[in-house]
Amino acid sequence: MRTRLLCFLFLSTLLLAPFRSALAAWPEKPIRMIVPSAPGGAPDVLMRALSAQLSQQLGVPIVIDNKPGGSYTIGTMELVRAPADGYTLGYGNVVSLATNRSLLPNVPYDVDRDLSLISGTWRLTNLLVVNNDLPVKNVAELVAYARKNPGKLAFASDGNGTTAHLGMELFKSMTGTSILHVPYKAASAGVTDLISGGVQVMMANTPVVTPHVQAGRIRALGITSLQGSSAYPQIAPVAATVPGFEVLSWGGIVGPARLPKEIVTRLNNEIRTALTSPAVVERFKSLGAEPAPSTPEQFRDLSRRETEKWAKVVKFSGAKID
């Protein structure tokens, strides 16, 4: 019996040797990074900054592959179907890892079963912004105007289930206002219509609207973190007018299920290092984002907590994806 066991262990070692060698050599070729949203939005801008640094550290190119559509499901499903070899990774966020679970009647993937959550990467707040011609200068005036004109205002979002969408649904429920939702395929398209007056309100990620606020093309009324932000000291938190109001966006790097533990560990360490790089820190800061690395377990726990939080908003508001 002992002889058979030794033979089995010996054969197993021989069979696993090439696999271990491949893991030790990883990465040996370019890595594809699937971003399930359009170019120019917050996920795309932030992922390009982080991927450039990771590419330097890993010594191979990281190629961004934008796959927008389907409330992040198109790109996420492409990642789910990819080989678990570390050469196809992706971006996961509050939409793909949390709100889709309650908004979509049939989510085509299971976060816990189909994805390896590698590390959180950032948190960022949203800005509540309005068209310059709207006669409001602060959050209180917006609430008063919306109450006097129910259904006459429209807000843009970068799609159903995003924080731009559900954040405004939360705002409406907490202020007793009626504002029409107009979803766009990309945040940049929503901002374009906001500037022109096609819509009047938007609660967008800071990287998307900050340049337009700074250029005076739109007006910022409030920031969606509870205590405000040192990056935007001149903008009061929405919570100063609507007590308890908070909306935070977050994102991270994910992979297909059954990604080898060695690759997950290596990536997690490299991401942590990249998030301390002066170039990444400065780029994030310029866009209002805060580096937020985590362990895989912490990242999965965040996904579950946010799923519960936004499920309540979805149920209360009746929000859905057609």
C-alpha positions in Angstrom: 0.0 0.0 0.0 2.8 2.4 0.9 4.5 1.6 -2.4 1.4 2.5 -4.3 1.0 5.7 -2.4 4.5 6.7 -3.2 4.1 5.9 -6.8 0.9 8.0 -6.9 2.6 11.0 -5.3 5.5 10.7 -7.7 3.3 10.6 -10.8 1.2 13.5 -9.5 4.4 15.5 -9.1 5.4 14.8 -12.6 2.0 15.7 -14.0 1.8 18.9 -12.0 5.3 20.0 -12.8 4.5 21.7 -16.2 1.5 23.5 -14.6 3.6 24.8 -11.8 6.3 25.9 -14.2 3.7 27.8 -16.2 2.4 29.6 -13.1 5.9 30.5 -12.0 6.5 32.1 -15.5 3.3 34.0 -15.5 2.9 36.4 -17.2 4.7 35.6 -20.5 2.4 37.4 -23.0 0.0 40.4 -23.1 -3.0 40.5 -20.7 -6.4 41.4 -22.0 -8.4 43.6 -19.6 -12.1 43.6 -20.3 -13.9 46.8 -19.3 -17.6 46.3 -19.7 -18.4 49.9 -20.4 -17.7 52.5 -23.1 -14.5 54.5 -23.5 -14.4 57.8 -21.7 -16.4 56.8 -18.6 -15.0 56.5 -15.1 -14.3 52.8 -15.3 -12.4 53.2 -18.5 -10.4 56.3 -17.4 -9.4 54.7 -14.1 -8.6 51.3 -15.5 -6.3 52.8 -18.1 -4.3 54.6 -15.4 -4.0 51.5 -13.2 -3.3 49.1 -16.1 -0.4 51.3 -17.4 1.3 51.0 -14.0 0.5 47.2 -13.7 2.0 46.7 -17.2 5.2 48.3 -16.0 5.4 46.1 -12.9 4.5 42.8 -14.7 6.6 43.5 -17.8 3.9 42.7 -20.3 1.4 44.9 -22.1 -2.1 45.1 -20.7 -4.6 45.8 -23.4 -7.9 47.5 -22.5 -10.9 45.9 -24.3 -14.1 47.9 -24.0 -17.2 45.7 -24.1 -20.2 48.0 -23.2 -23.8 47.0 -23.1 -26.4 45.0 -21.2 -25.8 46.7 -17.9 -22.2 45.4 -17.8 -23.4 41.9 -18.6 -21.9 41.6 -22.1 -18.4 42.2 -21.0 -18.7 40.3 -17.8 -20.0 37.2 -19.6 -17.1 37.4 -22.0 -14.8 37.3 -19.0 -16.8 34.4 -17.4 -16.3 32.4 -20.6 -12.5 33.1 -20.8 -9.8 30.6 -19.8 -8.8 30.9 -16.2 -5.1 31.3 -17.1 -4.5 34.9 -16.0 -4.4 36.3 -19.5 -7.9 37.6 -19.5 -9.0 39.8 -16.6 -11.7 42.3 -16.2 -13.2 45.2 -14.3 -16.0 44.6 -11.8 -18.0 47.3 -9.9 -21.1 48.1 -7.9 -23.2 47.4 -11.0 -21.8 44.0 -12.2 -21.1 42.7 -8.7 -24.0 44.1 -6.8 -27.0 46.0 -8.3 -27.5 43.7 -11.2 -28.6 40.9 -8.8 -31.7 42.8 -7.9 -32.3 44.8 -11.1 -32.0 42.1 -13.8 -34.7 39.4 -13.9 -32.2 36.9 -15.1 -28.6 37.7 -14.5 -26.6 35.5 -16.9 -23.8 34.9 -14.4 -23.5 34.2 -10.7 -20.9 36.5 -9.0 -20.1 33.9 -6.3 -19.9 31.0 -8.7 -18.5 32.4 -12.0 -16.0 35.1 -11.0 -12.7 35.3 -9.0 -12.7 38.6 -7.1 -9.0 39.6 -7.0 -8.9 43.1 -5.4 -10.8 46.3 -4.9 -9.0 49.2 -6.6 -10.8 52.4 -5.8 -13.7 54.3 -4.3 -15.1 57.5 -5.7 -18.0 59.8 -5.0 -20.6 61.2 -7.4 -21.3 64.8 -8.0 -24.9 66.1 -8.3 -24.7 68.5 -11.2 -27.2 70.5 -13.2 -27.5 72.4 -16.5 -26.4 76.0 -16.1 -29.8 77.3 -17.2 -31.6 75.6 -14.4 -32.5 78.3 -11.8 -31.0 76.5 -8.8 -27.8 77.2 -7.0 -27.8 74.5 -4.3 -29.4 71.2 -3.3 -32.2 72.8 -1.3 -33.2 74.9 -4.3 -33.2 71.9 -6.5 -35.5 70.0 -4.1 -37.8 73.0 -4.0 -37.9 73.4 -7.7 -38.5 69.7 -8.4 -41.4 69.6 -5.9 -43.0 72.6 -7.6 -42.4 71.1 -11.0 -43.1 67.3 -10.6 -42.1 65.3 -13.6 -40.8 68.3 -15.6 -37.1 67.6 -14.8 -35.1 64.7 -16.3 -31.9 63.2 -15.1 -29.3 61.4 -17.1 -27.4 58.2 -16.1 -24.9 55.9 -17.8 -27.4 53.1 -17.7 -29.9 51.3 -15.5 -28.4 50.1 -12.2 -25.5 52.4 -12.1 -24.9 54.7 -9.1 -25.9 57.6 -11.4 -29.3 55.9 -11.7 -29.9 54.4 -8.3 -28.3 57.3 -6.6 -31.0 59.6 -8.1 -33.7 57.1 -7.2 -32.5 57.2 -3.6 -32.4 61.0 -3.8 -36.0 61.1 -5.1 -37.2 58.8 -2.4 -35.6 60.8 0.3 -36.8 64.2 -0.9 -40.2 63.3 -2.2 -39.5 64.5 -5.7 -40.4 63.2 -9.2 -37.7 63.4 -11.8 -37.7 61.4 -15.0 -34.9 58.9 -15.7 -33.1 59.0 -19.1 -30.5 56.2 -19.4 -27.6 56.5 -21.9 -25.2 53.9 -23.1 -22.3 56.0 -21.9 -21.8 58.7 -19.3 -20.2 61.0 -21.8 -23.4 61.0 -23.9 -25.4 61.9 -20.9 -23.1 64.8 -20.0 -23.3 66.1 -23.6 -27.1 66.3 -23.3 -26.8 67.8 -19.8 -24.7 70.6 -21.2 -27.1 71.3 -24.0 -30.2 71.1 -21.8 -31.7 67.9 -23.2 -31.7 66.8 -19.5 -31.3 69.0 -16.5 -29.8 66.9 -13.7 -27.2 64.2 -13.3 -25.5 62.4 -10.4 -22.3 61.2 -12.1 -18.9 59.8 -11.1 -16.5 62.6 -10.4 -14.1 61.6 -13.2 -16.9 62.0 -15.8 -18.1 65.5 -14.8 -15.2 67.2 -13.0 -13.6 68.6 -16.2 -16.9 70.1 -17.3 -17.6 71.6 -13.8 -14.1 73.2 -13.8 -14.7 74.6 -17.3 -18.0 76.1 -16.2 -20.1 74.1 -18.6 -22.3 72.6 -15.8 -22.9 73.5 -12.2 -22.1 71.2 -9.2 -24.6 71.4 -6.3 -23.4 68.6 -4.0 -21.1 65.7 -3.5 -22.5 62.3 -2.4 -20.1 61.3 0.3 -21.4 61.9 3.9 -18.6 64.2 4.9 -17.7 65.8 1.6 -14.3 65.5 0.0 -11.0 67.2 0.5 -10.7 67.1 -3.3 -13.8 69.2 -3.6 -13.7 71.5 -0.5 -16.0 74.1 -2.1 -18.8 71.6 -2.7 -21.0 70.7 0.2 -22.2 67.1 0.7 -25.8 66.4 -0.4 -26.2 65.0 3.1 -26.0 68.5 4.5 -29.5 69.1 3.0 -30.7 65.5 2.8 -29.5 63.9 6.1 -28.0 60.4 5.7 -27.7 60.5 1.9 -24.6 58.7 0.7 -23.7 57.2 -2.7 -20.2 55.7 -3.3 -19.0 54.1 -6.5 -16.4 51.4 -6.3 -14.6 49.0 -8.6 -11.9 46.4 -8.7 -10.2 43.7 -10.8 -11.9 40.3 -11.3 -11.1 37.2 -13.3 -12.9 34.0 -14.4 -13.8 31.4 -11.8 -11.1 29.0 -10.7 -8.3 31.4 -11.4 -5.2 29.7 -9.8 -4.6 30.9 -6.3 -0.9 31.7 -7.1 -2.1 34.1 -9.9 -4.7 35.7 -7.6 -2.1 36.3 -4.9 0.4 37.7 -7.3 -2.1 40.1 -8.8 -3.4 41.2 -5.5 0.1 42.1 -4.4 0.9 43.9 -7.7 -2.4 45.8 -7.5 -1.5 47.0 -4.0 1.9 48.2 -5.1 0.4 49.9 -8.2 -2.1 51.8 -6.0 0.8 53.4 -4.1 2.5 54.6 -7.3 2.8 58.4 -7.3 1.5 58.4 -10.9 -1.6 56.4 -10.1 -2.3 58.2 -6.8 -2.0 61.6 -8.6 -4.2 60.5 -11.5 -6.8 59.1 -9.2 -6.7 62.3 -7.0 -7.2 64.5 -10.1 -10.3 62.5 -10.9 -11.7 62.5 -7.3 -11.0 58.8 -6.8 -9.4 57.2 -3.7 -7.3 54.1 -3.9 -9.0 51.2 -2.1 -7.0 47.9 -2.3 -8.5 44.9 -0.5 -8.0 41.2 0.0 -10.1 38.9 -2.3 -12.2 38.1 0.8 -12.8 41.8 1.6 -13.7 42.5 -2.0 -16.3 39.7 -2.0 -17.7 40.9 1.3 -18.1 44.4 -0.1 -20.0 42.9 -3.1 -22.5 41.1 -0.8 -23.0 44.1 1.5 -23.7 46.5 -1.4 -26.0 43.9 -3.0 -28.2 44.1 0.2 -28.1 47.9 0.4 -29.1 48.6 -3.2 -31.7 45.8 -3.3 -33.7 47.9 -0.8 -33.5 50.9 -3.1 -34.6 48.9 -6.1 -37.6 47.5 -4.3 -38.7 50.9 -2.9 -38.3 52.8 -6.2 -39.6 50.1 -8.5 -36.5 50.5 -10.6 -35.9 47.9 -13.2 -34.1 47.1 -16.4 -36.5 46.6 -19.4 
